[in-house]
Amino acid sequence: MSSLIDNIKIERLKTDFLIIGAGAAGCFAAYEAKRLNPNIDVLILEKAHIDRSGCLAAGVNAINAYITPGQTPESFVEYVKNDSVGLIREDLVYTIGKEVNHVVDLLEEWGLPIPKDEHGERFVRGRGSIIVQGERIKPIISQATKATKARILNRVVVTNLIINQNKVSGAFGFGVRDGKFYVVEAKAVLVATGGASGIYKPNNEGEARHKTWYSPFNTGTGYAIGIRAGAEMTTFEMRYVSMRIKDLMAPTGAVAQGVKAQQVNATGERYLEERYKKLGGRSMPTPMRLWATIQENIEGRGPCYLDTTHLNKEQAERLKAYYLHMTPGLTLYWAARGTSPDIDPPEIVGTEPYIVGGHAQAGYWININRMSNIENLYAAGDVAGGAPKKYLSGAGVEGMIAARDIVSKLKSISEPKVFEKDIKDEINRVFRHLRRDAVTASLQPDELELRMQKIMDDYAGGISSGYILNEEKLLRARKHLKQLKEEANNLYACRDGVTPSLHELMKCHEVIDRLDVARVLVEHLLYRKETRWPVYQTRADYPDRDDKNWLKFVNSVYDQNKNEIKIIEREYKPLDKKLGAIR
């Protein structure tokens, strides 16, 4: 390893279209680009391995963005808008609604098992979901991507974008296994790395800290490289707090929708219908249903459950089998305790807050073609802002939309420029942590991560504070995070305090990326002076929703030279069905 520090090998690559991240958005983008023009060069950089990486690694049991019979793209927009309390990018959501079923058709064509009834119709679950047998969905998508002959580099951590005069020219990264420094020149770049977990203290701590709902290895890198490059970000303040099954952090949709389980409190009361009927009952927006559950616990009527005691033995066994496609831990939990959902209903809680653009709408501010304010830099999936409730199928749509625009204009894009000074500076920034040890530096990445999570939990609306925010606490979070970012200079990447480790180097950059995301998040939370999304964004000092002053987007741009985050307001605009776009 010492030779690696002293003699870093530089691997230079060139491509037409660089995709960062091999999740749904990235893979569908590669597929569409090669379908439209098999002769263009497409290169995917993936931190893990394309076969089992990211949010889809463990599988899925449903596809939750789907236009079911009787619904339309227009009704999909209204549904998403209502669930997001009136504020979304309607143009982006509309374009997703037009193509989600096409993505599902492709998945089925590639080999995804989708159960059907006796009439050959897909089984609908809820308003906009269908049931799938998706334990192998990621390998299926991976094989379809490989078949396009796109180049794929696994185990490469992207550290920064290459930007010249507000135009992207590629990206830098390093190999977690080979230790190489990668310089990738590209005419166009799509960021598709997923959202950010690990910003807040999780539900489970210690050795169980990665027992989270959202992938613990989605560390906000896609956001962070854009933030540092000066990309405009939107709606970070709409955090996502998910209602999940306690301890296992398993999804609740299969229970709530699949077997029609009602939310009940400790007394067996169906509290959504009986206590919160005036707010919409079971039809309340998603954040409000979680808010009601938290209120039940605060007021002494918890814990709360999904009532599955109405199930017969056959239905209970079917539900246990259903979870094997996505969260087998829950099925194993029931088995290990010798119990079953018909006699032991699952307890429900809120997760720690996540920063995502697939369930909520934090991410890059993009145009209808998914391009950011930086020329030829695109975003899709969880890193793309403004279009919540897109999920897997919507991420695929966004990747395809971006690919079409890129392919259509590749010939007109000039050759990228990468300067030797930028390469040298990034090598020094990336590998400096390998040149330190426990004697010459003071912080391991896990230590810094724990400190960041405590700051966010204490002062930026984490679980311990009931997700509640106020200005005084947020100002303290801002101060502490700024200090923590300076202390990140003292990180060292050693396995045992002495031996340099590429894995520890990756963790150093992951926590640095999380810190950059956390700082932007706090600025957004400070700026929006209302409560628009209870639990996601509850301001104790501004407890009411204020459409008159705040039905607008809170955006930001980071100025690296000044180390300042500038807030920008963007107008909310209804969908122009003639143009189909908001520019």
N, C-alpha and C positions, 0 to 999 in steps of 0.2 A: 504493500500500500504506500510505503514511503516513496517508492519510485513513481507511483502515480501522481503524488503531490508535486514532485519535482519535474516530472516530464508528462504533462497533460497532453494527451493526443487529441488533436482537433479533427473532427470529421465534418467536412463541408458537403452539403447536399443542396440540390437545386430542384425545384418543382414548379409546376404551374399553379397548383391548388393545394395548399397545406391545410389539413384538418387537425385541430388539437383536441383530442378526446375521441375515444371509440365507443361511445354510448349510442343510444338510438339516433340522436340528431346527427352525430358524426358519420355513422354507418349509412344512414339513408342519404346523406349528402354525397358520400362517395359513390353509392349505387347510382344516384340520379346523374351525377356528373359523367360517369363512365357510360351510362346508358345513352346520354345525349351526344357524347363525343368520346368514343373508346380510345382515341389517339392522344388525348391530353394526359399529362402526368399528374396523378393524385397521390399524395403522401399523407398517411395518418400517423401521428405521434400519440402513443398511449402510455400512461404512467404504469399501469398494471399489465394485464394481458387481455387482448380483445375478446377472448373466448368467455371470460367470466369476470368482467370488470364493472365497476360502477353500480348504479341503482338496480340494474336488472340482474345482477350476478346470481342471486338466489332464486330468481324466477318471479312470476306473477300469476295470480289466479283470475284476473279480470283486466279488461281494457276499459278505462274509465272516461275516455273522450271518444264518443261514438255517436253518430246521428242515428238514433233508433227510429223505427217506423212512427210516422206522425210528427217527427221533428224536422227542422230545417236548419241551415246555417244561420239564418236570421234568429230563429228561436234559441239556438245555441248561444248567440251573442247576448240575448236578453237574459238567459239563465246565468251565464257567467257574470254579467253586469250586476244582476240582483244579488248574487251570492257574494260579490265583491263590494257591496254597499255603494254601487253607483259609479265607481271610478275604474275604468279599464281603457286600454287602447282597442277600441271597437274594430278598427281596420285590421289589426293583427289577429284578433280573435275570429273575425269573419273569414279571413283567408285560411285559418286553421280548420274551421268548421266545414269549409268546402271540400277538404281533402282527407279528413281523418279516416273515413271509410275506405278510401283508396289505400292508405297505409295498412289497414287491417287486411284488406284483400291480398296485398303483397306478402304480409306475414303468413297468411294461410297458404299462399302459393309456395312459399319457401319451406313450409313444413310445420307451422304452428298448429297443433290440434285445437279446433274450435268446435265444441259440442253443438249439435243442432237438434231441433225437435222433429216430430214425425213428418212435418211439412218442409223440412230442409231449412228452417229459419234458425238463425243464431239465437241462443238463449239470452234474453235481455235481463239485466239485473239493475233495478232502479231506473232513473230517468234517462241516463246516458251511458250505460255500461253494458258490456256483454261478458259472459263467462268464457274463459279460455283455460286450457291445461298448459300452463306456461312455465313449468319448472326449467325447461331447456330453451327458453326464449332467447337468451343471450348467445349460446352456441349456434342457434338457428340463424340469428342476424349476422353473427360473425362469419359463418360459412357463406352466406349470400354476399357479404362484403368481399371476402377473399376471392370469390368467383369473378368479381369485376376486374381482377388483376391490379387493383390499387395497391400501392406499396404500403406496408404496415411495419412500423418500428415499435415493438413493445418495450416496456421498461425504460422509457425515456421521460424524464421530468422536465417539463418546459418551465423556464425560469423568467423569461421576459420576451416581449415582442420587440421586433426591430422596426423602428419608426424613423422616417426621414421626411421632414416638412409635412407633417400630418398625413403621411401616406405609409401604409404598412409595407415592409419589404421582407418579412419572414419572422423567424423566432429563434431564440437560443434555448438550449437545454443540455442536460447531462444524462448519461446512461447510469442507471442504478446498479447494473450488473457489470458493465464493461468500463465504467469510469471515464468514458470519452466525453468531450465537450462538443456538442452538436451546433453547427451554424447552418441553419436552413434558410435558403433564399427562396422566396415565393412571390408570385404576382398577386395572389389573393390568399387571405387567411380566414378560416372559419374557426371561431372559438366555440367548443362544444364539450366543455369539461364537467358539466354538472354544477350544482350549487355548493353551499357551504354548511357543513356540520362542525361541531367541536368549537364553536365560538363561545357558547355558554356551557356552564357546568351541566353535565348530563343527569338524567334520572338515576342511573346506576353509576357508582363510582368504583375506584380501585381497578381490580382485574376485570370487572364487568363493564368498564366505562364504554366499551364499544358495542354494548348491547343497546343499540339505538335504533330508532325507526329508519332514519335516513342514513345512507352509507357513511360510515365514519372516515372513509378514505376520500370522500369528496370534500376537499379542504379549502375551497374558494379560490383555487389558483386561477381559474378562468376570469373571475372578477378581478383578482389582484393584478394580473398582468395588464388588463385593460385599464384599471385605475392608474397604475404607474405610467401607462402610455398616454394618459390624458383623454381616455374614452369617457363619454358622458354616460352616467348611470342614473337609473330611475327607481323610485319607490322602494328603496331598501327598508324604509320604516314599516312596510307591510311584511313583518316577519311571518313565518309560518309555524304555528304551534298545533300539533296534531293530536287529536283524541286517539289514544291507543290503549291496548290491553296492558295492564300494569305488569311491570317487571320484564315481560317478554317484548314489549313495544311492538306487538303484532298489530297489523291493520284491523280495523273494526268493520269494514264494509261488508265482508262475507257474512258477518253475524247480523249487523243492522239491516242490510238490504237482502242478503241471501236467504236468511231464515226469519226475516221480519221481527227481529228482537227489539223490544222497546227499552229505552233508557229508564232505569228505576233507581231510586235512592235506597238507603238502608231500611226504610220502612216498607219498601215495595211499591211506593207511590210512583206513578208515571209522571215525573215532574215536568217534562216538557209540555205535556198536554194540560196538566192540572195547575201548575204554578206559573207557566210562562206562555199561556195560550194567547194573551193579548199581544205578545211579541212575535207570534207566528207559530208557536208550538213546534211540532216536528218539521215544519216548513221553514223555520228560521234559517238565515244564512249560516254557513258552516262555523264561522267564529262565534256566533251567538249560541250555538248548541254547546260548544265547549265552555263558553262563559257561564251558561246556566249550570253546568256540571260543577264548575269551580265554586259557584255561589252555594250550591247544595252542601259542599264540604265546609265552606266558611261558616255557614249558618247551622252547622251541626247535624246535618241530615245525611252525611256520607258514611261509608264509602258508597260510590255509585257503580252500577253494573249494567251490562247488557243482559236482559232477562231471557235466558235460553231454557228455562225450566218447562216451557210448553212443548219442547221437542220430545218425540218418542225415541226409542233406542235406535231405530234405523236412521232417523234424521240426524241424531247425534253422531253416529258413526260416519255418516256422509259428510258432516261438517268437519270432523277430524281429518278425513281423507282430503277434503278440499284445501285445508291449510298446508298439506304437504307440497303443494305447487308453489308456495310462496314463503311461508314462515313455519317450517317444520318444528321449530322450537316449541310452539304452542301445543302441537299434537303430542310431542314428547313430554311436555309439562303435565298434560292430563294423564298420560300413560304412567309417568314416574310416580304420580300421586294416587294412582289407582282410582281415578275419578273420570268424570265425563261432563260435557257441557249441559246435559239435561238435568244434572243434579248439582253442578258447581258452576254457576254463571260467571263469566269473566268480569273482573273489576276493570273499570276504565279510569284513565288519568290523562293529563296533558303532558306532552313531551317538553323537552327544552326547546327554545326557539331556534329555528333554522332559517337560513337565508336562501331562498329558492325562487325561481321564476316559473316553475311548472305547476305548483300548487298555489303559491302566492305569485307576486309579480315583480320581484326584485331582479334587476339585471341591466344589461346594456340598453340604452335608448337607441332604437333602430327604426329604419324606415320600412316600408311594406316589403321590400326585398331582403330585409334582415341585415342591411348594412348599417354600421355605426357612423358616428361623426368623423371617424378616421377613414380616409379613402381606402377602399378595398379590404377593410376589416369587417367581418360579419360575425354575428352571434346567433345561436340557435339552441333550443332546448331550455334547460334550467338556467343558463346564464343570460338568456334573452328576456328583457323586461317587458311589462305592460300587458302580458297575455296569460293570466292565471288559468288554472284548471285545464292545461293542455296535456299534461301527463305524457305517457309513452308515445301514443299515436300523434299527438300534437307536436312533440319534439321531432318526430320523423318528418312531419309536414314542413316544419321550419327548416330543417336541414335540406330538404328537397328544393324549397323556394330559394334559399341562398345559393344552392348549386346551380340552379337555372340562370340566375342573374350573373353569376361568375362566368359560367360557360359562354353566355351570350356576349360577353365583352372582353374575354381573355386576349383576343388578338389586338385590342386597342390599348392594353395595359403595357406600359414600358417595362423594360427589364429592371428588376430590383437592384438597389444599391446597398451594399454593406461595407462599412468603413472599418479598417483595421483597428483604429483606436477603440471603437465600440466593442469589438471582439475582445480586445485586451482588458478593457474595463469590466466587462461582464465575467470573464474568466476569474479575475481577481475578486469580484463580488461573490461569485458562486462558490469558489473553492477556498475562500479565506477561512471558513470554519473547520476545514480539514487540517489546517496548519496550526491549530490550537489544541490544547488538551486541558485537563483539570487544573494544571499548574498555571498556565498562561491565560486562561479564561475562567469564567465563573458560572456559566449557565449551560445546562443541557436543555434540549428542546422540550422534553416532557415537563421540566420545571417551569419553563416560561409559559407553556400552554396552560398549566394549572393556575398560574397567577392571572393570566388573561381571563380564564373562565370564571375565576372568583370575582374579579372586577366586574365582569359583565353580569354575573348572577346577582351581585350585591347592588350594583348601581344602574344597570341598564335593563331592568325588568326580567330577571330570570325566574326560575321556579320558586326560589325561596321567598321572593317578594310578591308572589301571586301574579307575576308578569306585569305589575303596575309600575308606571314611569312617572317621574316628575323632573322639573328642570334642575333642581339642586343636585339630585343624584346623577343625572346625565352629565352635568358639568364636572362632577368628580370623576366620572368614567372617562370623559375626554382628557382630563389632566393625567390620570393614571396611565391611560393607554399611550399617550404621547411619551411619557417617561419609559414605559415598557418597550416602545419601539426603539428608543435609544439604547436600552439595555440589550436589545437583540444583537447588537454589535459584539457582545461578549459570548455569543453562543459557540459551543465547540461540538464537533461531530466525531466523538470517540465512543466506541462500544463499551469500554471499561474504564474510561477516564484517560486512557493512554493510546489505545489502538485506533487509528483513523478508520471510519466506517462510512461507506457510501449510503447505507440505509439511514444512518443517523444524519448524514448530510441532507438527505431527502426530507427528514423530519424537521431539520432546521428551516428549510425553505417553506415547508408546509405551515409552520407556526408563524413565520414572517408574513406569509400570504394571509393567514387568518387575521393577524393583527391589522393589516391594511384594510381588510374587509370590515373588521370591527370598528375601526376609526370612522370610516364612511357611514356605517350604520348609525353610530351615535349622533353624527351630525344631522342625518335625516330625522332621527327620532326627536332631536331637539327642535328642529325647524317646524314640523307639523304641529300646530297649536290647536288641536282638537282631538277627539277620540272617534276615529272613523271605523276601525276594525277592533272591537273589544277583544281582549286577550292578546291578539297580534300586536296591537298598538293602543294601549290604554293609558291615557294621560290623566293622572289624578288631579292635576292642576287645570286641565281643560277637559272636563268629563263628557262634554256633549259633542255630538256631530254637528258640523257647521258647514252646510253646503254653500252658503252665501259667500264665504271667504276661502273655503278649502276644497272645493270640488275642482281640484287641479293637481297636477303632478309635481312632486318635489324631486328634482334632479340634482346631480352634482358632477363637478369636474375637479380632479386633483391636480394642483400645480406643484410638481416635484421640486422645482427650483426654490419656491417659497415654503414648501412643506405645508401648504394650506389647501383646505377643501372648500371650494366655492359652490354655494347653493344656487340653483337656477330653477325658476318656476316655469312650467310648461302648461299651456292651456288644454283643458279637456275638450275634445271635439266629438260629437256624435258621428256615426258612420255616414259617409257620403256614398250612397249606393251606386251613384253614377261613376265616381272615380275609384271607389273601393280603396281609398288610401288617405292617410294623413301624412303630409310631408313635413 
